[in-house]
Amino acid sequence: MNDTAKAQEKIGDALYRVFGEYGRLEVREDSSVRAYISRESYMAVPYPDRAEAVRTVGESWCTNEGIEQWFLPKVVLRDIQTGEKLGSYGCLTGW
C-alpha cells in the first residue's frame, strides 16, 4: 500500500476547516478512506452547503500523489457513534 501520510494530514486539515474536528481516519487498501466525525458536526453545516463541504474534504484526499486512482478510491464520511454513512465523494467521478 502506498504511503498516505501526506494525504491523511491534508484530509484532517480539511475536516477541521469544514466540520470543526479532525475526525478518525480508516485508510483502506484500495486507497479509499473512511473519516469518522460526529453527526452533530456534519449537521452543523447547512443542508445547501453540505455537498460543497463533502467535495472539499474529498478533493483534499483524492488529489494527493499517494492515492492510487486505479482502485477507484472514495472518501466516506461516517458518524463516529453509529457508523451511519453521512456523505461520500468518489475520486474518479467527483461524487
PyRosetta script that sets phi, psi and omega in degrees:
from pyrosetta import init, pose_from_sequence

init()
pose = pose_from_sequence("MNDTAKAQEKIGDALYRVFGEYGRLEVREDSSVRAYISRESYMAVPYPDRAEAVRTVGESWCTNEGIEQWFLPKVVLRDIQTGEKLGSYGCLTGW")
pose.set_psi(1, 139.0)
pose.set_omega(1, 179.7)
pose.set_phi(2, -67.0)
pose.set_psi(2, 157.5)
pose.set_omega(2, 177.0)
pose.set_phi(3, -74.0)
pose.set_psi(3, 123.5)
pose.set_omega(3, -177.2)
pose.set_phi(4, -114.6)
pose.set_psi(4, 16.9)
pose.set_omega(4, -176.0)
pose.set_phi(5, -58.3)
pose.set_psi(5, -44.0)
pose.set_omega(5, -179.5)
pose.set_phi(6, -65.7)
pose.set_psi(6, -42.0)
pose.set_omega(6, 178.8)
pose.set_phi(7, -63.8)
pose.set_psi(7, -39.3)
pose.set_omega(7, 178.6)
pose.set_phi(8, -64.0)
pose.set_psi(8, -39.6)
pose.set_omega(8, 178.0)
pose.set_phi(9, -64.6)
pose.set_psi(9, -43.5)
pose.set_omega(9, -178.7)
pose.set_phi(10, -66.8)
pose.set_psi(10, -41.1)
pose.set_omega(10, 179.9)
pose.set_phi(11, -70.1)
pose.set_psi(11, -34.3)
pose.set_omega(11, 175.8)
pose.set_phi(12, -61.4)
pose.set_psi(12, -43.5)
pose.set_omega(12, 177.4)
pose.set_phi(13, -63.5)
pose.set_psi(13, -42.2)
pose.set_omega(13, 179.3)
pose.set_phi(14, -65.1)
pose.set_psi(14, -41.8)
pose.set_omega(14, 177.5)
pose.set_phi(15, -60.0)
pose.set_psi(15, -41.0)
pose.set_omega(15, -179.8)
pose.set_phi(16, -66.9)
pose.set_psi(16, -42.9)
pose.set_omega(16, 179.4)
pose.set_phi(17, -63.3)
pose.set_psi(17, -40.6)
pose.set_omega(17, -173.8)
pose.set_phi(18, -86.2)
pose.set_psi(18, -45.9)
pose.set_omega(18, -172.6)
pose.set_phi(19, -111.6)
pose.set_psi(19, -4.7)
pose.set_omega(19, 176.8)
pose.set_phi(20, 79.2)
pose.set_psi(20, 16.1)
pose.set_omega(20, 175.9)
pose.set_phi(21, -153.1)
pose.set_psi(21, 153.5)
pose.set_omega(21, -177.5)
pose.set_phi(22, -79.3)
pose.set_psi(22, -23.6)
pose.set_omega(22, 179.8)
pose.set_phi(23, 73.8)
pose.set_psi(23, 173.1)
pose.set_omega(23, 175.1)
pose.set_phi(24, -112.9)
pose.set_psi(24, 126.6)
pose.set_omega(24, -174.6)
pose.set_phi(25, -102.3)
pose.set_psi(25, 141.6)
pose.set_omega(25, 173.5)
pose.set_phi(26, -127.7)
pose.set_psi(26, 103.0)
pose.set_omega(26, -178.8)
pose.set_phi(27, -83.9)
pose.set_psi(27, 130.8)
pose.set_omega(27, -177.8)
pose.set_phi(28, -98.1)
pose.set_psi(28, 162.5)
pose.set_omega(28, -178.5)
pose.set_phi(29, -66.5)
pose.set_psi(29, -21.0)
pose.set_omega(29, 179.5)
pose.set_phi(30, -90.3)
pose.set_psi(30, 18.9)
pose.set_omega(30, -178.4)
pose.set_phi(31, 70.4)
pose.set_psi(31, 10.1)
pose.set_omega(31, 173.5)
pose.set_phi(32, -82.4)
pose.set_psi(32, 164.3)
pose.set_omega(32, 177.0)
pose.set_phi(33, -140.2)
pose.set_psi(33, 140.3)
pose.set_omega(33, 170.5)
pose.set_phi(34, -105.1)
pose.set_psi(34, 125.5)
pose.set_omega(34, 179.0)
pose.set_phi(35, -111.4)
pose.set_psi(35, 116.5)
pose.set_omega(35, -179.1)
pose.set_phi(36, -94.8)
pose.set_psi(36, 119.7)
pose.set_omega(36, 178.2)
pose.set_phi(37, -131.7)
pose.set_psi(37, 168.6)
pose.set_omega(37, 178.7)
pose.set_phi(38, -77.4)
pose.set_psi(38, 144.7)
pose.set_omega(38, 177.6)
pose.set_phi(39, -60.3)
pose.set_psi(39, -34.9)
pose.set_omega(39, -180.0)
pose.set_phi(40, -61.4)
pose.set_psi(40, -41.6)
pose.set_omega(40, 178.8)
pose.set_phi(41, -64.9)
pose.set_psi(41, -41.3)
pose.set_omega(41, 179.1)
pose.set_phi(42, -64.4)
pose.set_psi(42, -45.0)
pose.set_omega(42, -177.7)
pose.set_phi(43, -71.9)
pose.set_psi(43, -18.3)
pose.set_omega(43, 178.6)
pose.set_phi(44, -69.2)
pose.set_psi(44, -19.7)
pose.set_omega(44, 175.2)
pose.set_phi(45, -82.2)
pose.set_psi(45, 125.1)
pose.set_omega(45, -179.1)
pose.set_phi(46, -56.4)
pose.set_psi(46, 142.7)
pose.set_omega(46, -175.6)
pose.set_phi(47, -48.9)
pose.set_psi(47, -47.2)
pose.set_omega(47, -178.4)
pose.set_phi(48, -63.2)
pose.set_psi(48, -19.4)
pose.set_omega(48, -177.4)
pose.set_phi(49, -98.8)
pose.set_psi(49, -5.0)
pose.set_omega(49, -174.8)
pose.set_phi(50, -66.5)
pose.set_psi(50, -39.2)
pose.set_omega(50, 179.9)
pose.set_phi(51, -60.5)
pose.set_psi(51, -41.7)
pose.set_omega(51, 178.1)
pose.set_phi(52, -66.8)
pose.set_psi(52, -38.5)
pose.set_omega(52, 178.6)
pose.set_phi(53, -63.2)
pose.set_psi(53, -45.2)
pose.set_omega(53, 179.4)
pose.set_phi(54, -65.5)
pose.set_psi(54, -39.7)
pose.set_omega(54, 178.6)
pose.set_phi(55, -62.6)
pose.set_psi(55, -42.8)
pose.set_omega(55, 179.4)
pose.set_phi(56, -59.8)
pose.set_psi(56, -46.3)
pose.set_omega(56, 179.1)
pose.set_phi(57, -66.6)
pose.set_psi(57, -43.7)
pose.set_omega(57, -179.9)
pose.set_phi(58, -61.1)
pose.set_psi(58, -45.8)
pose.set_omega(58, -179.9)
pose.set_phi(59, -65.1)
pose.set_psi(59, -31.8)
pose.set_omega(59, 178.5)
pose.set_phi(60, -63.4)
pose.set_psi(60, -28.4)
pose.set_omega(60, 177.4)
pose.set_phi(61, -86.1)
pose.set_psi(61, -49.3)
pose.set_omega(61, -170.0)
pose.set_phi(62, -68.5)
pose.set_psi(62, -24.3)
pose.set_omega(62, -175.1)
pose.set_phi(63, -90.0)
pose.set_psi(63, 12.3)
pose.set_omega(63, -179.5)
pose.set_phi(64, -93.8)
pose.set_psi(64, 148.6)
pose.set_omega(64, -178.0)
pose.set_phi(65, -61.5)
pose.set_psi(65, -34.2)
pose.set_omega(65, -176.3)
pose.set_phi(66, -75.4)
pose.set_psi(66, -3.4)
pose.set_omega(66, -178.2)
pose.set_phi(67, -94.4)
pose.set_psi(67, 115.5)
pose.set_omega(67, -176.5)
pose.set_phi(68, -79.8)
pose.set_psi(68, 108.8)
pose.set_omega(68, -175.7)
pose.set_phi(69, -72.0)
pose.set_psi(69, -20.0)
pose.set_omega(69, -179.7)
pose.set_phi(70, -61.4)
pose.set_psi(70, -26.2)
pose.set_omega(70, -177.2)
pose.set_phi(71, -89.7)
pose.set_psi(71, 4.9)
pose.set_omega(71, -180.0)
pose.set_phi(72, 54.1)
pose.set_psi(72, 57.9)
pose.set_omega(72, -177.8)
pose.set_phi(73, -67.9)
pose.set_psi(73, 161.6)
pose.set_omega(73, 176.7)
pose.set_phi(74, -147.4)
pose.set_psi(74, 163.6)
pose.set_omega(74, 175.6)
pose.set_phi(75, -111.5)
pose.set_psi(75, 125.8)
pose.set_omega(75, 178.7)
pose.set_phi(76, -120.0)
pose.set_psi(76, 123.3)
pose.set_omega(76, 175.1)
pose.set_phi(77, -90.9)
pose.set_psi(77, 128.6)
pose.set_omega(77, -178.9)
pose.set_phi(78, -129.7)
pose.set_psi(78, 149.8)
pose.set_omega(78, 175.9)
pose.set_phi(79, -69.5)
pose.set_psi(79, 126.6)
pose.set_omega(79, -176.8)
pose.set_phi(80, -67.7)
pose.set_psi(80, -23.1)
pose.set_omega(80, -179.4)
pose.set_phi(81, -84.7)
pose.set_psi(81, -41.9)
pose.set_omega(81, -173.1)
pose.set_phi(82, -113.1)
pose.set_psi(82, -17.4)
pose.set_omega(82, -175.7)
pose.set_phi(83, 82.3)
pose.set_psi(83, 0.6)
pose.set_omega(83, -179.7)
pose.set_phi(84, -61.1)
pose.set_psi(84, 137.9)
pose.set_omega(84, 178.0)
pose.set_phi(85, -72.0)
pose.set_psi(85, 126.8)
pose.set_omega(85, -179.7)
pose.set_phi(86, -101.4)
pose.set_psi(86, -33.8)
pose.set_omega(86, -179.3)
pose.set_phi(87, -174.5)
pose.set_psi(87, 165.7)
pose.set_omega(87, 178.2)
pose.set_phi(88, -152.3)
pose.set_psi(88, 160.7)
pose.set_omega(88, -179.6)
pose.set_phi(89, -143.4)
pose.set_psi(89, 120.6)
pose.set_omega(89, 177.3)
pose.set_phi(90, -88.6)
pose.set_psi(90, 128.1)
pose.set_omega(90, -176.3)
pose.set_phi(91, -62.3)
pose.set_psi(91, -38.0)
pose.set_omega(91, -177.9)
pose.set_phi(92, -79.8)
pose.set_psi(92, -43.1)
pose.set_omega(92, -174.8)
pose.set_phi(93, -89.3)
pose.set_psi(93, -21.5)
pose.set_omega(93, -176.3)
pose.set_phi(94, 83.0)
pose.set_psi(94, 5.7)
pose.set_omega(94, 175.8)
pose.set_phi(95, -149.4)
pose.dump_pdb("model.pdb")
